[in-house]
Amino acid sequence: MNTQTLYIKNMVCPRCIMAVRDIFIRNNIQIVNIKLGEAIIKGSQINFELIKSELQKIGFELLEDKKSQLIDKIKTLIIEYIHHGNNQPLKINFSDYLVSKIGKDYNYITSIFSSVENITIEKYIIKQKIEKVKELIIYDELNLSEIAMNLNYSSIAHLSSQFKNETGLTPTQFKKIQLKNRRNISDI
């Protein structure tokens, strides 16, 4: 039986994997493997319009063109590493990481991403890191120095500067306010 790889936009967490898995199970589709942004399924008699509709009902999108698939893969890799990296300090060069995972030249990757998303990969990474900083500030388990180290900032001042540029607040001001507005990482 043939296997097919489906690329699914907005899968950003383990619950997303469970939700997509449930859709496939309800529709009697055999799953070979499922991970953030991607599902490998078996079968030739699959009603893709039904799957597309089911995914859309819960906020996902079946990606059909190559550019969209590439962009979603880039976003998924970044989100997965920053937000689901098992609290390992970020000690990588993201351009090398993306090239190794995607297997394409970084200039090509960044050109496609920027042309479609109207933001550079570097700016997208900063936005994701700032959302992670917000999360860690809210959890109040690490001090700012530990957060800076875990997210590979050269200093607390560097983290604070990026944080202020993105949010308009210093990390300390953010910690003090009652409404700790965080953005959904799939909306960045």
C-alpha positions as a Python dict, from the first residue, in 0.01 Angstrom:
ca = {
    (1, 'M'): (0, 0, 0),
    (2, 'N'): (123, 351, -81),
    (3, 'T'): (232, 591, 187),
    (4, 'Q'): (167, 962, 151),
    (5, 'T'): (309, 1254, 342),
    (6, 'L'): (62, 1526, 433),
    (7, 'Y'): (186, 1864, 546),
    (8, 'I'): (-37, 2031, 803),
    (9, 'K'): (-14, 2396, 904),
    (10, 'N'): (-57, 2520, 1264),
    (11, 'M'): (52, 2201, 1441),
    (12, 'V'): (260, 2348, 1722),
    (13, 'C'): (230, 2118, 2023),
    (14, 'P'): (173, 1758, 2133),
    (15, 'R'): (-203, 1824, 2168),
    (16, 'C'): (-209, 1919, 1801),
    (17, 'I'): (-61, 1580, 1716),
    (18, 'M'): (-332, 1410, 1923),
    (19, 'A'): (-608, 1612, 1755),
    (20, 'V'): (-483, 1528, 1405),
    (21, 'R'): (-436, 1163, 1503),
    (22, 'D'): (-800, 1156, 1621),
    (23, 'I'): (-919, 1286, 1283),
    (24, 'F'): (-731, 1013, 1098),
    (25, 'I'): (-854, 742, 1335),
    (26, 'R'): (-1217, 860, 1307),
    (27, 'N'): (-1185, 844, 930),
    (28, 'N'): (-1020, 499, 931),
    (29, 'I'): (-693, 627, 789),
    (30, 'Q'): (-388, 423, 881),
    (31, 'I'): (-113, 638, 1033),
    (32, 'V'): (249, 541, 972),
    (33, 'N'): (396, 838, 1160),
    (34, 'I'): (276, 1174, 1281),
    (35, 'K'): (478, 1469, 1410),
    (36, 'L'): (449, 1846, 1421),
    (37, 'G'): (347, 1969, 1077),
    (38, 'E'): (354, 1631, 908),
    (39, 'A'): (165, 1304, 890),
    (40, 'I'): (262, 994, 694),
    (41, 'I'): (-42, 783, 615),
    (42, 'K'): (-118, 462, 425),
    (43, 'G'): (-393, 416, 176),
    (44, 'S'): (-502, 505, -171),
    (45, 'Q'): (-874, 562, -118),
    (46, 'I'): (-844, 872, 100),
    (47, 'N'): (-1101, 1149, 78),
    (48, 'F'): (-871, 1451, 95),
    (49, 'E'): (-1157, 1700, 84),
    (50, 'L'): (-1304, 1541, 397),
    (51, 'I'): (-965, 1543, 572),
    (52, 'K'): (-909, 1904, 467),
    (53, 'S'): (-1251, 2001, 606),
    (54, 'E'): (-1197, 1811, 933),
    (55, 'L'): (-858, 1975, 983),
    (56, 'Q'): (-998, 2323, 914),
    (57, 'K'): (-1269, 2274, 1177),
    (58, 'I'): (-1004, 2259, 1447),
    (59, 'G'): (-772, 2528, 1311),
    (60, 'F'): (-536, 2332, 1089),
    (61, 'E'): (-473, 2359, 718),
    (62, 'L'): (-365, 2092, 471),
    (63, 'L'): (-75, 2240, 275),
    (64, 'E'): (-66, 2147, -89),
    (65, 'D'): (192, 2372, -257),
    (66, 'K'): (568, 2330, -210),
    (67, 'K'): (636, 2687, -89),
    (68, 'S'): (374, 2660, 185),
    (69, 'Q'): (513, 2323, 286),
    (70, 'L'): (866, 2465, 309),
    (71, 'I'): (756, 2766, 513),
    (72, 'D'): (555, 2550, 751),
    (73, 'K'): (852, 2315, 791),
    (74, 'I'): (1077, 2612, 877),
    (75, 'K'): (827, 2745, 1132),
    (76, 'T'): (772, 2400, 1281),
    (77, 'L'): (1145, 2338, 1323),
    (78, 'I'): (1192, 2675, 1493),
    (79, 'I'): (889, 2634, 1721),
    (80, 'E'): (982, 2278, 1807),
    (81, 'Y'): (1337, 2376, 1899),
    (82, 'I'): (1254, 2691, 2096),
    (83, 'H'): (932, 2581, 2267),
    (84, 'H'): (969, 2204, 2293),
    (85, 'G'): (1345, 2162, 2328),
    (86, 'N'): (1313, 1984, 2663),
    (87, 'N'): (1452, 2289, 2842),
    (88, 'Q'): (1793, 2236, 2684),
    (89, 'P'): (1983, 2561, 2642),
    (90, 'L'): (1970, 2690, 2283),
    (91, 'K'): (2328, 2660, 2170),
    (92, 'I'): (2289, 2628, 1794),
    (93, 'N'): (2323, 2839, 1487),
    (94, 'F'): (1970, 2838, 1343),
    (95, 'S'): (2084, 2877, 982),
    (96, 'D'): (2299, 2562, 1012),
    (97, 'Y'): (2018, 2383, 1195),
    (98, 'L'): (1761, 2465, 925),
    (99, 'V'): (1997, 2369, 642),
    (100, 'S'): (2072, 2034, 810),
    (101, 'K'): (1703, 1957, 869),
    (102, 'I'): (1565, 2082, 536),
    (103, 'G'): (1853, 1996, 308),
    (104, 'K'): (1840, 2316, 105),
    (105, 'D'): (2070, 2616, 76),
    (106, 'Y'): (2008, 2878, 346),
    (107, 'N'): (1986, 3163, 94),
    (108, 'Y'): (1706, 2976, -84),
    (109, 'I'): (1527, 2897, 243),
    (110, 'T'): (1544, 3255, 371),
    (111, 'S'): (1447, 3404, 34),
    (112, 'I'): (1130, 3193, 9),
    (113, 'F'): (1040, 3254, 374),
    (114, 'S'): (1086, 3632, 352),
    (115, 'S'): (900, 3667, 23),
    (116, 'V'): (592, 3483, 150),
    (117, 'E'): (589, 3581, 520),
    (118, 'N'): (713, 3942, 482),
    (119, 'I'): (948, 3882, 774),
    (120, 'T'): (1298, 3739, 788),
    (121, 'I'): (1369, 3405, 950),
    (122, 'E'): (1588, 3586, 1201),
    (123, 'K'): (1301, 3817, 1302),
    (124, 'Y'): (1066, 3517, 1326),
    (125, 'I'): (1315, 3343, 1557),
    (126, 'I'): (1335, 3654, 1775),
    (127, 'K'): (954, 3669, 1799),
    (128, 'Q'): (940, 3302, 1901),
    (129, 'K'): (1217, 3347, 2157),
    (130, 'I'): (1038, 3647, 2309),
    (131, 'E'): (719, 3439, 2342),
    (132, 'K'): (926, 3175, 2520),
    (133, 'V'): (1073, 3445, 2746),
    (134, 'K'): (717, 3558, 2832),
    (135, 'E'): (622, 3200, 2914),
    (136, 'L'): (925, 3154, 3139),
    (137, 'I'): (864, 3488, 3313),
    (138, 'I'): (502, 3390, 3380),
    (139, 'Y'): (606, 3049, 3519),
    (140, 'D'): (846, 3233, 3753),
    (141, 'E'): (1077, 2932, 3791),
    (142, 'L'): (1391, 3088, 3639),
    (143, 'N'): (1550, 3425, 3693),
    (144, 'L'): (1628, 3652, 3397),
    (145, 'S'): (1991, 3543, 3390),
    (146, 'E'): (1890, 3176, 3359),
    (147, 'I'): (1632, 3260, 3091),
    (148, 'A'): (1895, 3453, 2895),
    (149, 'M'): (2137, 3162, 2920),
    (150, 'N'): (1874, 2901, 2822),
    (151, 'L'): (1770, 3098, 2515),
    (152, 'N'): (2130, 3168, 2408),
    (153, 'Y'): (2132, 3542, 2467),
    (154, 'S'): (2479, 3688, 2513),
    (155, 'S'): (2360, 3883, 2818),
    (156, 'I'): (2058, 3992, 3018),
    (157, 'A'): (2093, 4332, 2851),
    (158, 'H'): (2065, 4172, 2505),
    (159, 'L'): (1754, 3978, 2609),
    (160, 'S'): (1602, 4289, 2770),
    (161, 'S'): (1672, 4499, 2462),
    (162, 'Q'): (1506, 4249, 2227),
    (163, 'F'): (1218, 4204, 2470),
    (164, 'K'): (1156, 4580, 2485),
    (165, 'N'): (1179, 4611, 2104),
    (166, 'E'): (917, 4338, 2060),
    (167, 'T'): (677, 4414, 2345),
    (168, 'G'): (736, 4778, 2437),
    (169, 'L'): (806, 4665, 2794),
    (170, 'T'): (1111, 4556, 2985),
    (171, 'P'): (1098, 4200, 3124),
    (172, 'T'): (1057, 4350, 3473),
    (173, 'Q'): (763, 4566, 3362),
    (174, 'F'): (609, 4264, 3191),
    (175, 'K'): (643, 4059, 3509),
    (176, 'K'): (468, 4330, 3712),
    (177, 'I'): (164, 4381, 3492),
    (178, 'Q'): (-149, 4185, 3565),
    (179, 'L'): (-239, 4100, 3206),
    (180, 'K'): (51, 3898, 3077),
    (181, 'N'): (-50, 3897, 2714),
    (182, 'R'): (109, 3611, 2530),
    (183, 'R'): (50, 3537, 2166),
    (184, 'N'): (-40, 3200, 2025),
    (185, 'I'): (286, 3077, 1873),
    (186, 'S'): (110, 2965, 1557),
    (187, 'D'): (-9, 3325, 1503),
    (188, 'I'): (341, 3470, 1492),
}
